[in-house]
Amino acid sequence: MPHNQTLTDRFNRFLERHLPSGLYQRALIILIAPVVLLQTIMAGIILDRHWDNVTKALGRSLSMEIGMLVDSYQKSDKSPAAVADIEQTARQRLRLDMDVVRGVDLPPPIEPPFYALFERKMQKYLTRDTGRPFWVNSSAPNNQVEVQVEVEKGTIFRILTESDRAQASGTGTLLALMLASSGVLLGIAMIFLRKQIYPILDLAGAAKNFGLGRDTSKFHPRGASEIREAGTAFLDMRRRIARHVEQRTAMLAGVSHDLRTILTRFKLELAVLGDNPKVHPLKEDVDEMQHMLEDYMAFVKGDGGEQVTDVNVAEAVRATVENVERDRPDSDAQVTLRDIPPISLHLKANAFKRLLANLISNAVRYGHRVEISGEVKDHRLWLYVDDNGPGIPPEQREEVFRPFVRLDNARNLDETGTGLGLAIALDIANAHGGEIMLEDGPLGGLRAVVKLPV
């Protein structure tokens, strides 16, 4: 049993490697392969029986007619008049082009073709019907069959007839008709199959767009009943998720409003106390609480229902760098932009800028030199944020994407120290169908790689 399972697994892996990946192409193979195999077998059987039966009947008839001519010569007085009478009978009654050649021998044998059905049949029949040496050429000029029979030493009956009379013809026409009918049937099947595949592709595209936060209002279930049922289930799921997001957003908006109200009162009370040295730490704590609250709310809300628009990547990166530098006037880090592709992508603009801000702020906070570059390859946009900071050990690079995780060098923290910087960035990248990876950078520090589909 394990041996059989191993063979089955190997066969399945072989099919997965060599079969097309698309559903339409695989369905075509499932449809076409049996039809082609069946047509090939049936064509072979039909052609074989056609050739065998028709050629057998035609060859037997031709052999009997030649045998009759040979018998007539043997029974005659072999005078020129008798020979002329035999030639006339062959031409007029049997429609055979016959000549009597004297003083020659039979030509050397011709090597028959591989599938020499006619030659084999004629040798059998002529041996039986004439009892004399003979020579057969099924590929004589002008599409004729030539038969020479040595009726006596030095006397040859040379007989020519049309190939259609001696062996089966029209095979090419029969084969062409079979291929044409098969092509028509396959074409009709492909049209209907494509109509069945399109609803599945529409459903897959709607699910992908919904996962990327794009508009799916134009999707309507269609196709077979099973596909419509799956499409209806998708619409129900979309409505439930939309209702959940709407309720969560409303709840978070209320919580945010209440907490901000309390913090605003704290700020007013501290402002009443004046510019007292003892008040400064309290003001800093309130400001930090304000930033932490905004970060928590941003992490829980996600994209907040933001719609997808066309975003110029180069302009978004440039604007984000300017905002980070403006928010950090005391930073001595030098940020350099290199080769940002001037392309536009369907993105949530504010979420994308927040992703960039978190990565760039982290690099500026722990490095003195930051370089941002990008390229388009493998149908994806690759953005690189490099710094010359302390970096993160390879074994901890996946852990830093978990919310509220803080390492010793705090490379996953944003400006408020909440431990949500990279977690928010990764959520935004995933919402756009992308990903973020961390690796060793060319500047000696950390490299953050953002991959987004183009």
C-alpha positions in Angstrom: 0.0 0.0 0.0 2.7 2.6 0.8 4.4 1.7 -2.5 1.2 2.3 -4.4 0.7 5.6 -2.5 4.2 6.6 -3.5 3.6 5.9 -7.1 0.3 7.8 -7.0 2.0 10.8 -5.3 4.7 10.8 -8.0 2.2 10.6 -10.8 0.2 13.5 -9.2 3.3 15.6 -8.8 4.2 14.8 -12.4 0.8 16.0 -13.6 1.0 19.2 -11.5 4.4 20.0 -13.0 3.5 19.5 -16.6 -0.2 20.3 -16.8 -1.3 24.0 -17.4 -2.1 25.9 -14.2 -5.3 27.4 -15.5 -8.8 25.8 -15.1 -9.8 26.5 -18.7 -6.7 24.9 -20.1 -7.0 21.8 -17.8 -10.7 21.5 -18.7 -9.8 21.6 -22.4 -7.3 18.8 -21.9 -9.9 16.7 -20.1 -12.3 17.3 -22.9 -10.0 17.0 -25.9 -7.7 14.1 -24.8 -10.4 11.4 -24.8 -12.0 12.7 -28.0 -8.7 12.7 -29.8 -7.9 9.3 -28.5 -11.3 7.9 -29.5 -11.1 9.5 -32.9 -7.7 8.1 -33.5 -8.8 4.6 -32.6 -12.0 4.8 -34.6 -10.2 6.3 -37.6 -7.6 3.5 -37.5 -10.3 0.9 -37.3 -12.4 2.4 -40.0 -9.6 3.1 -42.4 -8.1 -0.4 -41.8 -11.5 -2.1 -42.6 -12.1 0.3 -45.5 -8.8 -0.4 -47.1 -8.9 -4.1 -46.4 -12.4 -4.8 -47.7 -12.4 -2.4 -50.7 -8.9 -3.3 -51.8 -9.6 -7.0 -51.4 -12.7 -6.8 -53.6 -11.0 -4.6 -56.3 -7.8 -6.6 -56.3 -9.7 -9.9 -56.6 -11.8 -8.5 -59.5 -8.7 -7.2 -61.3 -6.8 -10.5 -60.7 -9.7 -12.6 -62.1 -9.9 -10.4 -65.2 -6.2 -10.7 -65.8 -6.5 -14.4 -65.2 -9.2 -14.7 -67.7 -7.0 -12.9 -70.3 -4.1 -15.3 -69.6 -6.4 -18.3 -69.9 -7.8 -17.1 -73.2 -4.3 -16.8 -74.6 -3.3 -20.2 -73.3 -6.4 -21.8 -75.0 -6.0 -19.9 -78.3 -3.8 -20.8 -81.2 -1.6 -17.8 -80.1 -1.8 -16.3 -83.6 -1.6 -12.6 -84.1 -5.3 -12.6 -84.7 -6.0 -14.4 -81.5 -3.7 -11.9 -79.6 -5.5 -8.9 -81.3 -8.8 -10.4 -80.2 -7.6 -10.7 -76.6 -6.3 -7.1 -76.6 -9.7 -5.9 -78.0 -11.5 -7.7 -75.3 -9.3 -6.2 -72.6 -9.8 -2.7 -73.9 -13.5 -2.7 -74.8 -15.1 -5.1 -72.4 -12.7 -5.0 -69.4 -11.5 -1.4 -69.8 -7.9 -2.5 -69.4 -5.1 -0.9 -71.4 -3.2 -4.0 -72.5 -0.2 -4.5 -74.7 1.6 -7.7 -75.7 5.4 -7.3 -75.5 7.7 -9.9 -76.9 11.4 -10.7 -76.5 11.7 -9.2 -73.0 11.8 -10.4 -69.4 9.9 -9.2 -66.4 11.4 -6.1 -64.6 13.2 -6.6 -61.4 11.0 -6.7 -58.3 10.1 -3.4 -56.6 10.5 -3.1 -52.9 7.0 -2.7 -51.5 6.1 0.1 -49.1 5.7 -0.6 -45.4 2.0 -0.8 -45.5 1.8 -2.7 -48.8 -1.7 -4.1 -48.5 -2.5 -3.9 -52.2 0.8 -5.6 -53.2 0.3 -8.5 -50.8 -3.3 -9.0 -51.9 -2.4 -8.9 -55.6 0.5 -11.4 -55.2 -1.9 -13.8 -53.6 -4.7 -13.4 -56.1 -2.4 -13.4 -59.3 -0.6 -16.5 -58.1 -4.0 -18.2 -57.8 -5.6 -16.9 -60.9 -2.8 -16.9 -63.4 -0.2 -19.5 -62.2 2.4 -17.5 -64.1 5.3 -15.2 -63.1 4.2 -11.6 -62.7 5.3 -8.1 -61.7 3.2 -5.5 -60.0 3.8 -1.7 -59.7 1.1 0.1 -57.7 2.7 3.6 -58.2 3.0 3.7 -62.0 2.9 7.1 -63.7 -0.4 9.0 -64.2 -1.8 7.4 -61.0 -2.0 4.0 -62.6 -1.4 0.4 -61.6 0.8 -1.7 -63.9 0.7 -5.5 -64.0 3.0 -7.6 -66.2 2.4 -11.3 -66.6 4.8 -13.7 -68.4 2.3 -15.8 -70.3 5.2 -17.7 -71.9 9.0 -17.3 -72.2 9.7 -14.0 -73.9 6.0 -12.9 -74.1 4.7 -10.4 -71.6 1.1 -9.2 -71.1 1.5 -5.5 -70.0 -1.7 -4.3 -68.4 -2.4 -0.7 -67.1 -5.5 0.4 -65.3 -6.5 3.4 -63.2 -5.5 3.2 -59.5 -9.1 3.8 -58.4 -10.1 0.5 -60.1 -7.4 -1.6 -58.4 -7.3 -0.3 -54.8 -9.3 1.8 -52.3 -9.3 5.6 -52.9 -10.8 8.6 -51.2 -9.0 7.8 -48.0 -7.8 11.4 -47.7 -11.3 12.8 -48.2 -12.7 10.4 -45.5 -9.9 11.4 -43.1 -10.5 15.1 -43.8 -14.2 14.8 -43.2 -13.5 13.0 -39.9 -11.1 15.7 -38.8 -13.4 18.5 -39.9 -16.3 17.1 -38.0 -14.1 16.6 -34.9 -12.9 20.2 -35.2 -16.4 21.5 -35.4 -17.5 19.5 -32.3 -14.5 20.6 -30.3 -15.0 24.2 -31.3 -18.6 24.1 -30.0 -17.4 22.3 -26.9 -14.8 25.0 -26.3 -17.3 27.8 -26.7 -19.7 26.3 -24.1 -16.7 25.4 -21.8 -15.5 29.0 -21.9 -19.0 30.2 -21.0 -18.8 27.9 -18.0 -15.4 29.0 -17.0 -16.0 32.8 -17.1 -18.4 32.9 -14.1 -15.7 31.1 -12.0 -13.1 33.6 -13.1 -15.5 36.5 -12.3 -16.0 35.0 -8.8 -12.2 34.6 -8.3 -11.6 38.2 -9.4 -14.3 39.5 -7.1 -12.9 37.7 -4.2 -9.4 39.0 -5.0 -10.6 42.6 -5.4 -12.6 42.3 -2.1 -9.5 41.1 -0.3 -7.6 44.1 -1.7 -10.3 46.5 -0.7 -11.4 47.3 -4.2 -15.0 47.8 -5.4 -16.9 44.6 -6.1 -20.4 46.1 -6.5 -20.5 45.1 -10.2 -20.2 41.4 -9.4 -23.4 39.3 -10.0 -23.5 35.5 -9.7 -24.1 33.7 -13.0 -23.3 30.4 -14.6 -24.2 26.9 -13.4 -26.2 26.4 -10.2 -23.2 25.4 -8.1 -21.3 28.5 -9.3 -24.3 30.8 -8.6 -24.5 29.3 -5.2 -20.9 30.0 -4.5 -21.3 33.6 -5.8 -24.3 34.1 -3.5 -22.3 32.8 -0.6 -19.6 35.3 -1.4 -22.1 38.2 -1.5 -23.5 37.1 1.8 -20.0 37.0 3.3 -19.2 40.4 1.8 -22.3 41.9 3.4 -21.6 40.3 6.8 -18.0 41.6 6.8 -19.1 45.1 5.7 -21.7 45.2 8.5 -19.1 44.0 11.0 -16.6 46.7 9.8 -19.2 49.3 9.9 -20.2 48.4 13.5 -16.7 48.2 14.6 -15.8 51.6 13.0 -18.8 53.2 14.7 -17.9 51.7 18.1 -14.3 52.8 17.8 -15.3 56.3 16.7 -17.4 56.6 19.9 -14.6 55.3 22.1 -12.1 57.5 20.4 -14.3 60.5 20.8 -14.8 59.8 24.6 -11.1 59.3 25.2 -10.1 62.4 23.2 -12.6 64.4 25.3 -11.0 63.3 28.5 -7.5 64.1 27.1 -8.7 67.5 25.9 -9.8 68.3 29.5 -6.4 67.2 30.8 -4.7 69.6 28.4 -7.0 72.4 29.4 -6.4 71.9 33.1 -2.6 71.7 32.5 -2.8 74.9 30.5 -4.5 76.6 33.4 -1.6 75.7 35.6 0.7 77.8 33.5 4.3 77.2 32.4 5.4 75.4 35.5 8.5 73.2 35.3 6.5 70.5 37.2 3.8 70.7 34.5 6.1 69.8 31.6 6.3 66.1 32.3 2.6 65.9 32.7 2.1 67.6 29.3 4.5 65.2 27.7 2.7 62.3 29.2 -0.7 63.6 27.9 0.9 64.1 24.4 2.3 60.6 24.5 -1.1 59.2 25.5 -2.7 61.1 22.6 -0.2 59.5 20.1 -0.6 56.1 21.7 -4.4 56.4 21.4 -4.2 57.4 17.8 -1.8 54.4 17.0 -4.1 51.9 18.8 -7.1 53.2 16.9 -5.2 53.1 13.6 -4.1 49.5 14.2 -7.6 48.3 15.2 -9.4 50.2 12.4 -7.0 49.1 9.7 -7.7 51.0 6.5 -10.9 52.5 8.0 -12.9 51.8 4.8 -10.7 54.0 2.6 -11.3 53.6 -1.1 -8.7 52.6 -3.6 -7.4 55.3 -6.0 -4.6 55.7 -8.5 -1.5 56.6 -6.5 1.7 57.8 -8.1 4.3 55.8 -6.2 7.2 58.3 -6.7 5.1 61.3 -5.5 3.8 59.4 -2.5 7.3 58.4 -1.4 8.6 61.9 -1.9 5.7 63.4 0.1 6.1 60.9 2.9 9.8 61.6 3.2 9.0 65.3 3.5 6.5 64.7 6.2 8.9 62.5 8.2 11.6 65.1 8.0 9.2 67.8 9.0 8.1 65.8 12.0 11.7 65.2 13.1 13.4 68.6 12.8 16.1 67.5 15.3 17.1 64.4 13.4 20.5 64.4 11.7 19.7 61.4 9.5 20.2 62.0 5.7 17.4 60.5 3.6 18.2 59.9 -0.1 15.8 58.8 -2.9 17.1 56.6 -5.7 15.4 55.3 -8.8 11.8 55.3 -7.6 9.7 53.9 -10.5 7.3 56.6 -11.8 4.3 54.3 -12.0 0.7 54.5 -10.6 -0.9 51.7 -8.6 -4.4 51.1 -7.3 -3.8 51.8 -3.6 -5.4 53.3 -0.6 -3.4 56.5 -0.6 -3.4 57.4 3.2 -2.8 53.8 4.2 0.1 53.5 1.7 1.7 56.7 3.0 1.3 55.4 6.6 3.1 52.2 5.7 6.0 54.2 4.2 6.0 56.6 7.2 6.4 53.8 9.7 9.2 52.2 7.8 11.0 55.5 7.0 10.5 56.8 10.6 12.0 53.6 12.0 15.0 53.9 9.7 15.5 57.6 10.5 15.2 56.9 14.2 18.0 54.3 14.3 20.2 55.2 11.4 22.1 58.3 10.3 21.9 57.4 6.6 18.7 56.2 4.9 18.3 55.3 1.2 14.9 54.6 -0.5 14.9 52.9 -3.9 12.6 50.7 -6.0 12.1 48.7 -9.1 9.4 46.7 -11.0 10.1 43.0 -11.5 8.1 39.8 -11.6 4.9 41.9 -12.0 5.5 43.5 -8.6 6.7 46.8 -7.3 9.7 46.4 -5.0 10.5 49.3 -2.6 13.6 49.2 -0.5 14.2 51.2 2.7 17.9 50.9 3.8 19.6 52.3 6.8 23.0 52.0 8.5 21.5 51.4 12.0 22.1 48.4 14.3 19.7 46.2 12.4 17.7 43.2 13.7 19.0 39.6 14.2 17.7 37.2 11.5 16.0 35.0 14.1 13.9 37.9 15.4 12.8 39.4 12.1 9.5 37.6 11.9 8.7 38.3 15.6 8.9 42.1 15.2 5.8 42.0 13.0 3.7 40.8 15.9 1.7 43.6 17.6 3.2 45.1 20.9 6.4 43.1 20.5 9.4 45.1 21.7 13.0 44.1 21.1 16.1 45.3 22.9 16.9 47.7 20.1 13.2 48.5 19.6 13.4 48.4 15.8 9.7 47.4 15.6 8.5 50.5 17.5 7.1 53.6 16.0 7.6 57.0 17.4 5.3 56.5 20.4 6.9 53.3 21.5 3.8 51.2 21.2 5.3 48.3 19.3 2.8 48.7 16.4 5.0 50.3 13.7 5.8 47.2 11.7 2.5 45.4 12.5 0.5 48.3 11.0 2.8 48.4 8.0 2.5 44.7 7.4 -1.3 44.8 7.7 -1.5 47.6 5.1 0.8 45.6 2.8 -1.3 42.5 3.2 -4.5 44.4 2.5 -3.0 45.5 -0.8 -2.0 41.9 -1.7 1.6 42.5 -0.9 4.1 41.7 1.8 7.1 43.1 3.8 10.4 41.4 4.4 13.4 42.3 6.5 16.9 41.5 5.5 20.5 42.7 5.8 20.9 46.0 3.9 23.7 47.2 1.7 24.4 50.1 4.1 25.3 47.7 6.9 22.0 48.0 8.7 18.5 46.8 8.1 16.7 46.7 4.7 12.9 46.7 4.6 11.5 45.3 1.4 7.9 46.1 0.4 6.4 44.1 -2.4 3.1 45.2 -4.0 1.3 43.7 -7.1 1.4 45.9 -10.2 
